C-alpha cells in the first residue's frame, strides 16, 4: 500500500506539452520524459457498494500489462489529493478482489458475494505524457493527461495536470506548481477522474451546497487549530463553489464564491493580532480579489430587477426608459469569459496555493505569532463575538426609521458580525445559535431588498421626468415600498437587539 500525494489541476491553455518543456528548461530542472497510452475500466456493483464507501476500483491496461487498483477514502484539500492506493498486477481483464489485502475490507464482509456482483461502469482513456523531474531534494512525477471519460454513451474531456510527490517534501510540489502558474492557465482539480466518471454514469450534474459554518469534526484544542481548520474548511468550500459557477455560469453562484472569499478574509481579521507578515500579505491578497469581484453584488440586484418573474418587474415595465437604463447598467459588468480567465489566472492560483500551504504545513506555529497557541480558544471566540456584537449594537441602536441610507450603510457591518458566528458558532449550542441569528438574518434579507429598491431610486434620478410621466408613478410606488420595508426592518432590529447571546452561560 502507498499513499498518493499529488496536486491536480484542470487546464485552460493550449500547447501544454511545449509550454511545459520550455518552462522546465528555462528553470534548469532536469527530467526524464515518456509518453504512454492508458486505458482504464472502473468497476462497482449495480448498487454502487464500493462508491458508497468511497472506494474506487479499476483495471488499467498499458503497454506493460494489466494492473488492478483500489483507492480508499483519503483527503482532498485545495487540489492536493492524498489517498491510500493498492496495486496488484493481474492476468485477466476483470478484477479479482481476493488479491487485495484484507485490511481494505470491513470485518465480516463477504468478498465472494461482492466479487460476483461487480460490473463495468465507465472507462477513462487518455494519453499520459510524463516528466519525472528532480526539484531541490524531491523527485516529482508531472503527468499531463489528455483524453475522455466515457459512460452510457456520454463522454467528457480529460485535460489535466497531476503533480505527484514520488519522494521528498510536499513544499517542492508547491514550488513546481507556482512555476507552472506563470505559464499555464490552470485551476485546482477537486474531483478525480473516477468521481467524474461516476457522475457521468449516473447522469448526475455537479451540485454544491455551500456550508458557510465551520464544522470541525475533530475536537479543537487551541485557537491556532481553530484558525487552521477554518481556513481548511473555507478553502474546500471556495474551490467547490468555483467549480459550481464554472459549470452553471450563474451570477448567484459567483456571489457564493465572493462570499467565501469574504469569510476567509474575515477569519484573518479575527486573528489579526497574531498574524505573521506572510499572513498579513495573504489577507491583502484576499482583499484584492474581493475588490475585483465588488461588481457582483450590484449585478445580482440588477438581475433580480430585470427578471421577468421578479417581484418588481411588472411595475418597472411602466417605463421603457427605466428598463433601458437598467439594461445599460447591466452591460457594464464583466462577462463570464472574463471571470473564467480570472479564475484560471496565476495570481488567483497563487492565493489558493498559499491557503493550502497554511493548511498542510506541519509547522502551524510558524504561521502565527504572539503566542496564539497559549490562548484559550473558547475564551478567544467569546471575546471576538462580544466585540462584533458590541460594534453592531452601537451602530444599530441609533438608526432612524426614516433614514434608509443609514440602514443600508450597516449592511457590511451586519454581514461581518454574522461571519464571526460562521467561524466560531460550532463551539456553542446550536439551537440557541439559530434562535439568536434568525432575526439578524431576517434583517440582512430585508436590507438586500432595500438595496434593490435603492438601486431603482438611483436609476430613476438619472431619467428625465415630465408631468404625468409613468416614471412619477414608479417613484411614488418605490417610496411607498421603502416606507413599508423600513417599518418592518425597525421591528426586526428591535427584536434582534433583545436576543440573549448564545456564547455566554
URVENHU-V957536 format. One record per backbone hydrogen bond with DSSP energy under -0.5 kcal/mol. NH is the residue of the N-H (numbers start at 1). CO is the residue of the C=O. E is the energy in kcal/mol with one decimal. If there is no record, write none. Layout:
nh->[NH/NH]
co->[CO/CO]
e->[E/E]
This chain:
nh->[2/4/4/6/7/8/9/10/11/12/13/19/20/21/22/23/24/25/26/27/28/29/30/32/34/36/38/39/40/41/42/43/44/48/52/53/54/55/56/57/58/59/60/61/62/65/66/67/68/69/70/71/72/75/77/80/81/81/82/83/85/86/88/90/94/99/100/104/105/109/111/114/115/116/117/117/118/118/119/121/122/123/124/125/126/127/128/128/129/129/130/130/131/132/133/133/134/135/135/138/139/140/141/142/142/143/143/144/145/145/146/147/148/149/150/151/154/156/158/159/160/161/162/163/164/164/165/166/166/167/172/173/173/174/175/176/177/178/179/180/181/182/182/183/184/186/186/187/189/190/196/197/198/199/200/201/202/203/204/205/210/212/214/217/223/226/227/228/229/230/231/232/233/234/235/236/237/238/239/240/241/242/243/244/245/246/247/248/249/253/254/255/256/257/258/259/260/261/262/263/264/265/266/267/268/269/270/271/272/274/275/276/280/281/282/283/284/285/286/287/288/289/290/291/292/293/294/296/297/298/299/300/301/302/303/304/305/306/307/310/316/317/318/319/323/324/325/326/327/328/329/330/331/332/332/333/339/340/341/342/343/344/344/345/349/350/351/352/353/354/355/356/357/358/359/360/361/366/367/368/369/372/374/375/377/380/381/382/383/384/385/386/387/388/389/390/391/392/393/394/395/396/397/398/399/403/404/407/408/409/410/411/414/415/416/417/418/419/420/421/422/423/424/425/427/428/433/434/435/436/437/438/439/440/441/442/443/444/445/446/447/448/449/450/451/452/453/454/455/456/457/458/459/460/461/462/462/463/466/469/472/473/474/475/476/477/478/479/480/481/482/483/484/485/486/487/488/489/490/491/492/493/494/495/496/497/498/499/499]
co->[85/2/83/81/163/79/161/187/159/185/185/15/16/17/18/19/20/21/22/23/25/24/28/132/130/128/126/61/124/59/122/57/119/45/48/50/51/50/71/43/69/41/67/39/65/62/90/60/88/58/86/56/84/82/80/77/6/79/75/4/2/70/68/66/92/96/97/101/102/106/109/110/111/112/113/114/114/115/44/42/42/150/40/148/38/146/36/126/127/144/34/128/142/32/131/140/30/133/138/135/167/133/164/131/140/141/162/129/143/160/127/158/125/156/123/154/151/149/147/157/145/9/143/7/141/162/5/139/164/139/169/169/170/170/171/172/173/174/175/176/177/178/179/180/180/184/344/10/8/188/192/193/194/195/196/197/198/200/199/203/208/210/422/215/375/222/223/224/225/226/227/228/229/230/231/232/233/234/235/236/237/238/239/240/241/242/243/244/245/250/250/251/252/253/254/255/256/257/258/259/260/261/262/263/264/265/266/267/269/271/272/367/276/277/278/279/280/281/282/283/284/285/286/287/288/289/291/293/294/294/295/296/297/298/299/300/301/302/303/307/312/313/315/316/319/320/321/322/323/324/325/326/327/328/329/330/335/336/337/338/339/340/341/342/345/346/347/348/349/350/351/352/353/354/355/356/357/363/364/364/274/369/371/372/375/376/377/378/379/380/381/382/383/384/385/386/387/388/389/390/391/392/393/394/396/400/402/403/404/405/407/408/410/411/412/413/414/415/416/417/418/419/420/421/424/425/429/430/431/432/433/434/435/436/437/438/439/440/441/442/443/444/445/446/447/448/449/450/451/452/453/454/455/456/457/458/459/460/464/466/469/469/470/471/472/473/474/475/476/477/478/479/480/481/482/483/484/485/486/487/488/489/490/491/492/493/494/495/496]
e->[-2.2/-0.6/-2.4/-2.5/-2.4/-2.2/-2.9/-2.9/-2.3/-3.0/-0.9/-2.1/-2.6/-2.4/-2.3/-2.3/-2.7/-2.0/-2.2/-1.8/-1.2/-2.8/-0.6/-2.0/-2.2/-2.4/-2.8/-2.1/-2.5/-2.3/-2.7/-2.3/-1.9/-2.2/-2.1/-1.2/-2.1/-2.3/-2.6/-0.5/-2.2/-2.2/-3.1/-3.0/-2.0/-1.7/-0.6/-1.9/-2.9/-2.5/-2.2/-2.2/-2.0/-2.9/-2.2/-2.6/-3.9/-0.7/-3.0/-1.0/-3.3/-2.7/-2.5/-1.7/-0.8/-1.7/-1.5/-1.4/-1.1/-2.1/-1.2/-1.9/-2.8/-1.9/-1.0/-0.7/-0.5/-1.1/-2.8/-2.9/-0.8/-2.5/-2.1/-2.4/-2.3/-2.5/-3.2/-0.5/-0.6/-2.5/-3.2/-0.6/-2.7/-2.9/-0.9/-2.9/-1.9/-0.5/-2.6/-2.6/-2.6/-2.5/-2.8/-2.7/-0.7/-0.6/-2.9/-2.9/-0.6/-2.5/-1.9/-2.0/-2.5/-2.5/-2.8/-2.6/-2.6/-2.1/-2.9/-0.5/-1.9/-3.2/-2.7/-3.1/-3.1/-0.6/-2.9/-2.2/-0.7/-1.8/-1.3/-0.7/-1.1/-1.4/-1.8/-2.3/-2.5/-2.4/-1.7/-2.1/-2.1/-0.8/-0.6/-1.5/-2.6/-0.8/-1.1/-1.6/-3.2/-0.8/-2.1/-2.3/-2.6/-1.8/-2.2/-2.8/-2.3/-0.7/-2.9/-0.5/-0.7/-0.8/-2.6/-0.8/-0.6/-2.0/-2.1/-2.5/-2.8/-1.8/-2.4/-2.5/-2.6/-2.4/-2.3/-1.9/-2.1/-2.4/-2.2/-2.2/-2.1/-2.1/-1.9/-2.0/-2.4/-2.6/-1.4/-2.3/-3.6/-0.7/-1.5/-2.0/-1.0/-1.4/-2.1/-2.2/-2.2/-2.2/-2.3/-1.8/-2.4/-2.5/-2.1/-1.9/-1.8/-2.1/-2.6/-1.6/-1.8/-2.3/-1.3/-1.1/-1.9/-2.0/-1.7/-2.3/-1.8/-1.9/-2.3/-2.2/-1.9/-1.6/-2.1/-2.3/-1.7/-1.6/-1.6/-1.8/-0.5/-0.5/-2.1/-2.2/-1.9/-2.6/-2.2/-2.3/-2.2/-2.2/-1.1/-2.2/-2.2/-1.8/-1.7/-2.1/-1.8/-2.4/-1.8/-2.3/-2.2/-2.1/-2.0/-2.1/-1.8/-0.5/-1.1/-1.4/-1.9/-2.8/-2.2/-1.8/-2.0/-0.7/-0.7/-1.5/-2.1/-2.3/-1.9/-1.7/-2.3/-2.2/-1.9/-2.4/-2.7/-1.7/-1.7/-2.6/-1.3/-2.0/-2.0/-0.9/-3.1/-0.5/-1.5/-1.4/-0.8/-2.8/-2.4/-2.4/-2.4/-2.2/-2.4/-2.5/-2.4/-2.2/-2.3/-2.7/-2.2/-2.1/-3.2/-2.3/-1.7/-2.6/-2.4/-0.6/-1.6/-1.8/-0.7/-1.5/-2.6/-1.8/-1.6/-1.7/-2.7/-2.4/-2.5/-2.0/-2.1/-2.1/-1.9/-1.3/-1.5/-1.9/-2.0/-2.5/-1.9/-1.8/-1.7/-2.6/-2.1/-2.3/-2.3/-1.9/-0.6/-0.6/-2.8/-2.2/-2.1/-2.1/-2.3/-2.4/-2.3/-1.7/-1.8/-2.3/-2.2/-1.8/-2.1/-2.1/-2.0/-1.8/-2.0/-2.5/-2.5/-2.5/-1.7/-0.5/-0.9/-1.4/-0.5/-2.1/-1.5/-0.8/-1.8/-2.8/-2.2/-2.4/-3.2/-2.3/-1.9/-2.3/-2.2/-2.5/-2.2/-2.4/-2.7/-1.6/-1.8/-2.8/-2.2/-1.9/-2.3/-2.8/-2.1/-2.2/-2.5/-2.5/-0.9/-0.5/-1.2]
